[in-house]
Amino acid sequence: MPEPLESRGPTADREGGPRLADSMIRALRAARTAGYRLLDPVDRLARRAARKDELPPLSLRRHAGPVKAFESSTAALFGLLAWKGLLGEGTRLLDVGCGPGAVPLRIERERVTIRSYVGVDVHEPSIRWCRNRFAGRGPFRFELARIRSPYGLADAADPAAYRFPADDGAADLVLAKSLFTHLLDETARNYMAEIRRCLSPDGFGVLTAFVFDGTKGPPAAFPHHGADPGIRWRRRLHPHAAVAYDRRLFETMILGSGLEVSEMLPGFWPGLSRALRGQDTYVVRRAGPGAAEANR
């Protein structure tokens, strides 16, 4: 569920600045999506012929990330959830940045019984497909986040003030897979606070990010930054495409939102090479009394 350029991002350049760059990026993305849509029928027939599980259209899978990783990355996530005992009967699950439904498809495939599921994304075609695919099936609900985003609405509500479609304490598990890799400072802080608000007292959040060791210098894969060198991005004119955080800064943001880190499973960390590899995974929960002071 990628977000737009924010006030702490790059300043305008002599050739028209971020607005012109964003328009060009949108045009290129639209052309790429059109190409994948032409391949959708071929992909669907090929999967049926091979008797493979149903998946979203190729164009929607590509929107969510590398096509080849659509199933494998979700399988790895479910391995972690099973290992930690975080998903099972009675779980109320909030999936922020759900894309075209990789998680609910896996829930169906593995026949996991949960109490409720709410998927949220800015990408209307993905939400539309999910609503059609899961209509009348299981405890699944999908909500379109009507906020400003290069992957959704260009002129809408500020994502830094967005409120998740869930009541306080209404989620036993909040997933934010490949979400913070597309968020800059203010929106990231708001989303962390929203995860804390929505978590039940005994609930857990699982979020992924690219984090690096700022004491060893900038990561080669993320050469660009704004005013804060602890927040870096891969593409100069397209910051939200891939964002990395200095680990100390990222974990300070987690604590500042009222959460605490239960466990960190390294992937990209320490992020000194140009290879993105896997994302770093954080298991978080609501912070106990005195957690902020203990971290100082």
C-alpha positions in Angstrom: 0.0 0.0 0.0 2.6 2.6 -1.1 2.2 6.2 -0.2 3.1 9.5 -1.9 6.0 11.9 -1.6 5.8 13.8 1.6 7.0 17.1 2.8 10.3 15.6 4.0 11.1 14.2 0.6 13.2 15.7 -2.2 12.7 19.3 -3.3 11.7 20.4 -6.7 14.4 20.3 -9.4 14.9 22.5 -12.5 13.0 20.3 -14.8 9.6 20.6 -13.1 10.3 18.8 -9.8 8.4 15.9 -8.2 5.0 16.8 -9.8 6.3 16.3 -13.3 8.3 13.2 -12.3 5.2 11.7 -10.6 3.1 12.3 -13.8 5.8 10.5 -15.8 5.9 7.6 -13.4 2.2 7.2 -13.4 2.2 7.1 -17.2 4.9 4.5 -17.3 3.1 2.4 -14.6 -0.1 2.6 -16.6 1.7 1.4 -19.7 3.2 -1.5 -17.8 -0.1 -2.4 -16.3 -1.8 -2.4 -19.7 0.9 -4.8 -21.0 0.3 -7.2 -18.1 -3.5 -7.0 -18.6 -2.9 -8.3 -22.2 -1.1 -11.3 -20.7 -3.8 -11.9 -18.0 -5.9 -14.4 -20.1 -2.7 -16.3 -21.2 -1.6 -16.6 -17.6 -5.0 -17.7 -16.4 -5.3 -20.4 -19.1 -1.7 -21.6 -18.3 -2.5 -22.0 -14.6 -5.7 -23.9 -15.3 -3.9 -26.2 -17.7 -1.2 -26.9 -15.1 -4.0 -27.3 -12.4 -2.4 -24.7 -10.2 -4.3 -22.8 -7.5 -6.3 -19.7 -8.5 -4.5 -16.4 -8.2 -5.4 -12.8 -8.9 -4.8 -11.6 -12.4 -1.1 -11.2 -13.4 -1.5 -7.4 -13.6 -2.6 -7.3 -9.9 0.1 -9.6 -8.8 2.7 -7.5 -10.4 1.3 -4.4 -8.7 1.9 -6.1 -5.4 5.5 -6.8 -6.1 7.7 -9.3 -8.1 5.3 -11.8 -9.7 7.5 -14.8 -8.8 7.4 -13.8 -5.1 3.6 -13.4 -4.8 3.1 -16.9 -3.4 6.5 -17.6 -1.8 6.6 -14.5 0.3 3.2 -15.2 1.7 4.1 -18.8 2.4 7.1 -17.5 4.4 4.9 -15.1 6.3 2.5 -18.0 7.2 5.5 -20.1 8.3 6.4 -17.3 10.8 2.8 -17.0 12.0 2.5 -20.7 12.6 5.9 -20.8 14.3 4.9 -18.0 16.7 1.3 -19.3 17.1 -0.1 -15.9 16.0 -2.9 -17.1 13.7 -5.7 -19.5 14.5 -9.3 -20.1 15.5 -10.7 -16.9 17.0 -8.1 -14.5 15.5 -9.3 -11.1 14.5 -6.9 -10.1 11.7 -6.3 -6.7 10.2 -4.2 -6.7 7.0 -3.0 -3.2 6.1 -1.8 -3.1 2.5 -3.6 -6.3 1.6 -3.1 -5.9 -2.2 -5.0 -8.4 -4.3 -5.6 -10.8 -1.4 -2.5 -13.0 -1.0 -3.2 -13.5 2.7 -6.9 -14.5 2.5 -6.1 -16.8 -0.4 -3.5 -18.5 1.8 -6.0 -18.7 4.7 -8.4 -20.6 2.3 -5.7 -22.8 0.9 -4.4 -23.9 4.4 -8.0 -24.0 5.8 -7.2 -21.8 8.7 -10.2 -20.9 10.8 -10.2 -17.2 12.0 -12.9 -15.1 13.5 -12.6 -12.1 11.2 -10.5 -10.5 8.5 -10.3 -6.9 7.3 -8.1 -6.1 4.3 -7.2 -2.5 3.5 -5.4 -1.0 0.5 -5.3 2.1 -1.6 -5.4 0.2 -4.9 -9.0 0.1 -6.0 -8.6 -2.6 -8.7 -7.1 -4.9 -6.1 -9.9 -4.2 -3.6 -12.5 -4.7 -6.3 -11.1 -8.1 -7.3 -11.0 -9.2 -3.6 -14.6 -8.2 -3.0 -15.7 -10.2 -6.0 -13.5 -13.2 -5.3 -14.4 -13.5 -1.6 -18.0 -12.5 -1.8 -20.0 -14.8 0.5 -16.9 -16.8 1.4 -15.6 -16.8 5.0 -15.1 -13.9 7.4 -13.5 -11.6 4.8 -14.1 -7.8 4.4 -12.1 -5.4 2.2 -11.9 -1.7 2.5 -10.5 0.9 0.1 -8.3 3.5 1.8 -9.4 6.8 0.2 -6.2 8.6 0.8 -3.6 10.4 -1.4 -1.4 7.9 -3.0 0.4 7.4 -6.4 -1.1 3.9 -6.4 -4.6 5.1 -5.7 -6.2 8.6 -5.5 -3.9 11.5 -6.5 -5.9 14.2 -4.6 -7.5 12.9 -1.5 -7.1 12.8 2.3 -3.7 13.1 3.9 -2.3 9.6 4.6 -0.5 11.0 7.7 -3.9 11.4 9.3 -5.5 8.2 8.0 -7.4 6.1 10.5 -7.6 2.3 9.9 -11.1 0.9 9.5 -11.1 -0.9 12.9 -12.2 -0.1 16.4 -9.8 0.4 19.3 -8.4 -3.0 20.4 -10.4 -4.8 17.7 -7.5 -6.8 16.2 -5.5 -9.8 17.7 -3.1 -9.6 14.7 -2.2 -6.7 12.5 -0.2 -7.5 9.4 1.8 -4.8 7.5 3.7 -6.8 5.0 5.8 -4.7 2.6 4.0 -1.6 3.7 6.7 0.4 5.6 9.0 -0.1 2.6 6.8 2.4 0.9 6.2 5.0 3.6 8.0 8.1 4.6 8.3 9.6 8.0 5.0 11.2 8.9 2.8 8.5 7.4 5.0 5.7 8.9 4.6 7.2 12.4 0.8 7.5 11.9 0.5 3.9 10.8 2.5 2.7 13.7 0.2 4.6 16.1 -2.8 3.1 14.3 -1.4 -0.4 14.7 -1.1 0.2 18.4 -4.6 1.6 18.6 -6.2 -1.3 16.8 -4.3 -4.1 18.7 -5.9 -5.9 21.5 -4.0 -5.9 24.8 -2.6 -9.4 24.0 -2.3 -8.9 20.3 0.7 -8.8 18.0 1.7 -6.9 14.9 3.9 -8.3 12.2 5.5 -5.6 9.9 8.3 -5.7 7.4 10.8 -3.0 6.4 14.3 -2.4 5.0 16.5 -1.3 7.9 20.2 -0.5 7.8 23.1 0.2 10.2 23.6 4.0 10.0 26.8 3.8 12.1 28.4 2.0 9.1 27.4 4.5 6.5 24.5 4.6 3.9 23.4 1.4 2.2 24.4 1.2 -1.4 20.9 0.1 -2.4 19.4 3.4 -1.1 21.6 6.3 -2.2 19.0 9.1 -1.8 17.6 11.0 1.2 16.0 14.2 2.2 16.6 16.3 5.4 17.1 13.1 7.5 19.7 10.7 6.2 18.2 8.0 8.4 15.4 7.7 5.9 16.6 6.8 2.4 15.1 5.7 -0.9 16.2 3.8 -3.9 15.0 6.0 -6.7 15.7 9.8 -6.6 12.4 10.9 -8.1 10.3 8.0 -6.9 11.0 7.8 -3.1 7.9 5.7 -2.2 9.0 2.9 -4.6 11.4 1.5 -1.9 12.2 3.2 1.4 14.8 2.1 4.0 15.2 3.3 7.6 18.2 3.5 10.0 17.4 0.7 12.5 17.7 2.8 15.6 15.4 5.5 14.1 12.9 2.9 13.0 12.8 1.2 16.4 12.6 4.6 18.1 9.5 5.3 15.9 8.0 2.0 17.0 8.5 2.8 20.7 7.2 6.3 20.2 3.9 5.0 18.9 3.3 3.0 22.1 4.6 -0.3 20.7 7.6 -2.4 21.6 9.7 -4.9 19.6 9.0 -8.5 20.6 11.4 -9.8 18.0 13.3 -8.7 14.9 14.1 -11.2 12.2 16.8 -9.8 9.9 16.5 -9.9 6.1 18.0 -6.8 4.5 19.8 -5.8 7.7 22.4 -4.4 7.9 21.7 -3.3 4.3 25.2 -2.4 3.1 25.0 -4.0 -0.3 23.0 -3.3 -3.4 21.0 -6.5 -3.1 17.6 -5.9 -1.5 17.3 -9.6 -0.5 14.4 -10.3 2.0 12.8 -7.6 4.1 13.4 -7.3 7.8 10.5 -8.6 9.9 9.4 -7.1 13.2 7.0 -8.7 15.6 5.6 -6.0 17.8 3.0 -5.6 20.6 1.6 -2.9 22.8 4.3 -1.5 25.1 4.1 -2.2 28.8 4.4 0.5 31.5 7.8 2.1 31.5 8.9 0.8 28.1 9.8 4.2 26.7 12.0 5.0 29.7 13.7 1.6 29.6 14.7 2.2 26.0 16.4 5.6 26.7 
